[in-house]
Amino acid sequence: MAIDYLPLLILVVIATGFSIIAVTVPALLGPTKANKQKLEAYESGIIPFHDARRRFPVKYYLVAMLFILFDIEILFMYPWAAIIRDLRDNFSMGMALLPMGFFLLILIIGLLYEWKKGALDLQD
């Protein structure tokens, strides 16, 4: 039984070795001179002009919630769609559709909440 996990152990050892090499070799061989440009914060190619601790508008979080809702929807619908025939054969079609109907109901409630809060509006 333990021999079945040998390929996984080999993969973990190789991945750990590569990660250690990827971190240590540049640290040992790379240039170490620090200057003002290297020490400056750099994000997305834009030099920061505001304090990093500024407040984000609530709309940002509403859009993030919307993305997560639909991302999770797809994540759960693919496996369910893959086994729907097995569910239909083992249970009645109503029992096969009931869990997904409940999930979609929760998803629609989240979408209605987002709509009510104005996250779907294009203007700021």
One Martini backbone bead per residue (centre of mass of N, CA, C, O) as a GRO file, in nm:
protein
  124
    1MET     BB    1   0.057   0.063  -0.021
    2ALA     BB    2   0.305   0.260   0.006
    3ILE     BB    3   0.408   0.225  -0.295
    4ASP     BB    4   0.179   0.405  -0.427
    5TYR     BB    5   0.326   0.683  -0.306
    6LEU     BB    6   0.603   0.718  -0.453
    7PRO     BB    7   0.543   0.923  -0.685
    8LEU     BB    8   0.457   1.148  -0.492
    9LEU     BB    9   0.723   1.169  -0.338
   10ILE     BB   10   0.897   1.238  -0.581
   11LEU     BB   11   0.749   1.497  -0.658
   12VAL     BB   12   0.799   1.649  -0.392
   13VAL     BB   13   1.108   1.640  -0.401
   14ILE     BB   14   1.145   1.783  -0.673
   15ALA     BB   15   0.985   2.042  -0.606
   16THR     BB   16   1.158   2.122  -0.365
   17GLY     BB   17   1.426   2.139  -0.513
   18PHE     BB   18   1.344   2.357  -0.719
   19SER     BB   19   1.263   2.575  -0.512
   20ILE     BB   20   1.536   2.600  -0.373
   21ILE     BB   21   1.696   2.674  -0.626
   22ALA     BB   22   1.517   2.927  -0.711
   23VAL     BB   23   1.605   3.086  -0.443
   24THR     BB   24   1.924   3.054  -0.401
   25VAL     BB   25   2.073   3.122  -0.666
   26PRO     BB   26   1.993   3.425  -0.697
   27ALA     BB   27   2.098   3.507  -0.412
   28LEU     BB   28   2.402   3.425  -0.474
   29LEU     BB   29   2.443   3.539  -0.793
   30GLY     BB   30   2.320   3.800  -0.761
   31PRO     BB   31   2.275   4.116  -0.732
   32THR     BB   32   2.324   4.350  -0.429
   33LYS     BB   33   2.265   4.629  -0.522
   34ALA     BB   34   2.125   4.908  -0.379
   35ASN     BB   35   1.862   5.124  -0.481
   36LYS     BB   36   1.606   5.335  -0.524
   37GLN     BB   37   1.452   5.168  -0.742
   38LYS     BB   38   1.456   4.889  -0.593
   39LEU     BB   39   1.307   5.006  -0.320
   40GLU     BB   40   1.064   5.064  -0.479
   41ALA     BB   41   0.746   5.053  -0.529
   42TYR     BB   42   0.592   4.798  -0.756
   43GLU     BB   43   0.279   4.824  -0.945
   44SER     BB   44   0.180   4.757  -1.258
   45GLY     BB   45   0.381   4.995  -1.367
   46ILE     BB   46   0.306   5.189  -1.121
   47ILE     BB   47   0.362   5.459  -0.954
   48PRO     BB   48   0.301   5.548  -0.650
   49PHE     BB   49   0.054   5.822  -0.531
   50HIS     BB   50  -0.060   5.669  -0.284
   51ASP     BB   51  -0.180   5.539  -0.022
   52ALA     BB   52  -0.219   5.201   0.062
   53ARG     BB   53  -0.456   5.277   0.297
   54ARG     BB   54  -0.682   5.334   0.131
   55ARG     BB   55  -1.006   5.357   0.044
   56PHE     BB   56  -1.244   5.159  -0.088
   57PRO     BB   57  -1.497   5.114  -0.265
   58VAL     BB   58  -1.779   4.925  -0.242
   59LYS     BB   59  -1.796   4.839  -0.542
   60TYR     BB   60  -1.553   4.656  -0.540
   61TYR     BB   61  -1.681   4.434  -0.354
   62LEU     BB   62  -1.929   4.373  -0.528
   63VAL     BB   63  -1.773   4.272  -0.773
   64ALA     BB   64  -1.624   4.047  -0.624
   65MET     BB   65  -1.880   3.892  -0.544
   66LEU     BB   66  -1.977   3.840  -0.829
   67PHE     BB   67  -1.739   3.676  -0.923
   68ILE     BB   68  -1.759   3.452  -0.709
   69LEU     BB   69  -2.040   3.351  -0.772
   70PHE     BB   70  -1.979   3.265  -1.075
   71ASP     BB   71  -1.734   3.089  -1.018
   72ILE     BB   72  -1.879   2.881  -0.833
   73GLU     BB   73  -2.092   2.791  -1.024
   74ILE     BB   74  -1.907   2.648  -1.226
   75LEU     BB   75  -1.763   2.461  -1.025
   76PHE     BB   76  -2.043   2.303  -0.953
   77MET     BB   77  -2.171   2.234  -1.241
   78TYR     BB   78  -1.976   2.037  -1.381
   79PRO     BB   79  -1.999   1.779  -1.202
   80TRP     BB   80  -2.306   1.759  -1.218
   81ALA     BB   81  -2.321   1.733  -1.533
   82ALA     BB   82  -2.144   1.470  -1.546
   83ILE     BB   83  -2.367   1.300  -1.338
   84ILE     BB   84  -2.673   1.315  -1.430
   85ARG     BB   85  -2.723   1.030  -1.540
   86ASP     BB   86  -2.669   0.879  -1.277
   87LEU     BB   87  -2.884   1.024  -1.114
   88ARG     BB   88  -3.125   0.944  -1.295
   89ASP     BB   89  -3.089   0.632  -1.259
   90ASN     BB   90  -3.092   0.629  -0.930
   91PHE     BB   91  -3.300   0.854  -0.958
   92SER     BB   92  -3.499   1.086  -0.989
   93MET     BB   93  -3.515   1.374  -1.162
   94GLY     BB   94  -3.593   1.551  -0.919
   95MET     BB   95  -3.352   1.457  -0.734
   96ALA     BB   96  -3.131   1.559  -0.939
   97LEU     BB   97  -3.238   1.875  -0.944
   98LEU     BB   98  -3.258   1.982  -0.650
   99PRO     BB   99  -2.968   2.074  -0.572
  100MET     BB  100  -2.936   2.276  -0.811
  101GLY     BB  101  -3.182   2.447  -0.746
  102PHE     BB  102  -3.081   2.544  -0.471
  103PHE     BB  103  -2.820   2.672  -0.572
  104LEU     BB  104  -2.956   2.872  -0.774
  105LEU     BB  105  -3.120   3.021  -0.562
  106ILE     BB  106  -2.879   3.136  -0.408
  107LEU     BB  107  -2.758   3.279  -0.655
  108ILE     BB  108  -3.002   3.465  -0.713
  109ILE     BB  109  -2.998   3.611  -0.446
  110GLY     BB  110  -2.714   3.731  -0.489
  111LEU     BB  111  -2.784   3.882  -0.751
  112LEU     BB  112  -3.011   4.060  -0.632
  113TYR     BB  113  -2.831   4.201  -0.430
  114GLU     BB  114  -2.638   4.326  -0.636
  115TRP     BB  115  -2.856   4.481  -0.792
  116LYS     BB  116  -2.961   4.651  -0.552
  117LYS     BB  117  -2.664   4.781  -0.497
  118GLY     BB  118  -2.539   4.845  -0.805
  119ALA     BB  119  -2.313   4.654  -0.946
  120LEU     BB  120  -2.442   4.660  -1.253
  121ASP     BB  121  -2.365   4.937  -1.288
  122LEU     BB  122  -2.165   5.145  -1.491
  123GLN     BB  123  -2.163   5.367  -1.313
  124ASP     BB  124  -2.006   5.541  -1.043
   0.00000   0.00000   0.00000
